Amino acid sequence: MSRCLVLFLTLLVPLILVSAQQPAAAQTAVEDVLAVAPDLPPPPYEERLLRLAEIIGSIQYLRNLCNPDGETGWRESMQALLDSETAGEERRREQLTAGYNRGFRTFASVYTDCTAAALVAEERYRREAATLITEIVARYGN
């Protein structure tokens, strides 16, 4: 596993464990231009990474829905994941981005107001993300 992924996972864990009431940091600018390299075989943890991308999208939607000030922390985490894992791999970048968008849109189609169920879903997804990160690091980390 790349050092970038380990760094990213180290940075993401505190975000997952924060209380639902804490605001996230301000959003940074997004750079979408990457050099295109030949398609490389995906890493063995790709399936878990795709699920994590969906979860991050879902959490981003739910946190924005339930926080009147809005939050960008989960989107920033997704951007960090894309930057560290897909440099030069446009196809993987597109797949992970599609997963994030799928998670976001799925909850947008179900929840239009912050409800108790939305808060429970957000908490469960944060826990699932923490579990995925732990599994990836434990199995594929250095």
Secondary structure, 3 states (H helix, E strand, C coil): CCHHHHHHHHHHHHHHHCCCCCCCCCCCCCCCCCCCCCCCCCCCCHHHHHHHHHHHHHHHHHHHHHCCCCCCHHHHHHHHHHHHHCCCCHHHHHHHHHHHHHHHHHHHHHCCCCCHHHHHHHHHHHHHHHHHHHHHHHHHCC
